[in-house]
Amino acid sequence: MPSLYRACLAVPAFLALAHAQAVIVSAKGDKGTSLPLQVDTTKSDANVINTQEITDNVVNECGRTLLAGNIDIGEQTEIQLSNKTVTQVTKGSKVAVTINQLTADGAGPFTCDMDQASNIQGATGQTPLDVTEKDAGNGVTQLTVTMPQDMTCIGASTGNVCTVRCFNAAKAGPFGGCFAVQQTDVTPNQNTPQNIATAQTLQGITAQVLQNQKDLGVAVKANADAPTQADQGVLAVDELLNTDSKAQATAGAANATGRNGQNKNARAFAA
């Protein structure tokens, strides 16, 4: 889990022009469609899922988006549930995932895994998923992701939600995204403050306190420098990682536009 500050912090054709790198557009299971967590699909956004950033406690297991920073998995999942944009699944069922890929950094192969409690894992601990990948050659990659036969989703307020991550191996990322799935062939877990696992070791707590103290100056500076409250999360992550997420998004969009100008397949898809 990130530090206290860090933790607080049919596909439309036009989307092919909007994204940098690679972005999950949709995930369709037995019923309904999931949307990616936090990614702004109307702008040049992307989801970075970098193991080192997760290990260093900069972000949660779903990483960060270029335009909004750390992904608050719990909050984003509840938003999707409220909007009825969470697909339903059963043990062994398949989910069709559509990914828009506009630059070389967005290419596969993609790996997918699952947090069956939705929001408790870090850099490791997820359940690996079987993935079949098909690249149509027009900037769209289709994944068929198989749910585990022993799947037991227990997350979110409904007690039957899992989080799925899919990502590639691009050095500039990796890029991909997260989406929620809601299991219908399981008895929902009754999640309460008393039964949600939150155990921490003394060593872990001490290390986290030290990290929080180290990050405090960055948090204060990010809050002061941000032109709006919505920009605070991105600026904090950028300071911690010594990067410029919005510049990366802009560069990705420019590269994607250039590629479309020379790729007849991509141009045809965008039309």
LINSULHU-V561843 format. One record per residue. N is the residue number from 1. PSI is psi as a letter, one per 40 degrees, with the letter a starting at -180 (999 if undefined). NEAR is the number of other C-alpha atoms within 10 Angstrom. Layout:
BEGIN
{{N:PSI:NEAR} {N:PSI:NEAR}}
END
This chain:
BEGIN
{{1:i:19} {2:i:23} {3:i:20} {4:d:14} {5:d:15} {6:d:22} {7:d:17} {8:d:11} {9:999:21} {10:h:7} {11:h:11} {12:h:9} {13:d:12} {14:e:12} {15:d:17} {16:d:28} {17:e:24} {18:d:21} {19:i:31} {20:i:31} {21:b:30} {22:h:32} {23:h:33} {24:h:30} {25:d:25} {26:i:21} {27:h:27} {28:h:22} {29:b:23} {30:d:16} {31:h:12} {32:i:14} {33:h:21} {34:i:27} {35:i:23} {36:i:25} {37:h:25} {38:d:27} {39:h:25} {40:h:19} {41:e:17} {42:e:11} {43:i:16} {44:g:25} {45:i:27} {46:i:30} {47:h:32} {48:h:27} {49:g:27} {50:h:23} {51:d:19} {52:d:11} {53:d:20} {54:d:20} {55:d:16} {56:e:14} {57:f:19} {58:d:24} {59:i:29} {60:a:28} {61:d:31} {62:e:31} {63:b:27} {64:i:30} {65:i:25} {66:d:24} {67:e:24} {68:e:23} {69:a:27} {70:h:27} {71:h:25} {72:g:22} {73:d:24} {74:d:16} {75:d:13} {76:d:16} {77:d:29} {78:d:16} {79:d:15} {80:d:19} {81:d:20} {82:d:10} {83:e:10} {84:f:13} {85:f:21} {86:h:27} {87:i:24} {88:i:22} {89:i:25} {90:i:22} {91:h:17} {92:e:13} {93:i:14} {94:i:19} {95:h:24} {96:h:19} {97:h:23} {98:h:20} {99:h:27} {100:h:26} {101:h:28} {102:e:28} {103:i:21} {104:d:14} {105:e:19} {106:e:29} {107:i:23} {108:a:20} {109:i:17} {110:i:21} {111:h:19} {112:i:21} {113:i:20} {114:h:26} {115:h:25} {116:e:21} {117:e:21} {118:d:25} {119:f:21} {120:e:19} {121:i:16} {122:b:19} {123:d:20} {124:i:11} {125:e:11} {126:i:20} {127:h:14} {128:i:15} {129:i:17} {130:h:14} {131:h:20} {132:h:14} {133:h:16} {134:h:13} {135:h:15} {136:e:10} {137:e:11} {138:f:19} {139:e:23} {140:h:22} {141:h:23} {142:h:17} {143:h:24} {144:h:18} {145:h:25} {146:h:20} {147:i:25} {148:i:17} {149:d:10} {150:f:9} {151:h:18} {152:g:22} {153:h:29} {154:e:23} {155:i:27} {156:i:25} {157:d:16} {158:e:15} {159:e:21} {160:f:25} {161:h:30} {162:i:24} {163:h:27} {164:h:25} {165:h:24} {166:h:26} {167:i:27} {168:a:21} {169:f:18} {170:h:19} {171:d:9} {172:e:12} {173:b:19} {174:i:22} {175:i:30} {176:b:33} {177:i:29} {178:i:29} {179:i:30} {180:i:31} {181:i:31} {182:h:27} {183:h:23} {184:e:15} {185:f:14} {186:i:15} {187:h:12} {188:h:19} {189:i:18} {190:g:14} {191:h:15} {192:i:10} {193:d:7} {194:d:7} {195:e:9} {196:h:12} {197:h:10} {198:e:8} {199:h:8} {200:i:9} {201:i:8} {202:d:9} {203:d:8} {204:d:10} {205:d:12} {206:d:12} {207:d:11} {208:d:17} {209:d:13} {210:d:11} {211:d:16} {212:d:17} {213:d:11} {214:d:11} {215:e:19} {216:d:13} {217:d:11} {218:d:18} {219:d:22} {220:d:12} {221:d:14} {222:d:21} {223:d:17} {224:d:12} {225:d:14} {226:h:15} {227:d:11} {228:i:9} {229:d:11} {230:d:14} {231:e:17} {232:d:22} {233:d:24} {234:d:23} {235:d:27} {236:d:27} {237:d:26} {238:d:18} {239:d:15} {240:d:14} {241:e:12} {242:f:10} {243:i:12} {244:g:14} {245:d:22} {246:d:18} {247:d:12} {248:d:19} {249:d:21} {250:d:17} {251:d:15} {252:d:24} {253:d:22} {254:d:17} {255:d:17} {256:d:23} {257:d:21} {258:d:13} {259:d:16} {260:d:22} {261:e:11} {262:e:10} {263:h:14} {264:d:12} {265:d:14} {266:d:22} {267:d:17} {268:d:11} {269:d:17} {270:d:17} {271:999:10}}
END
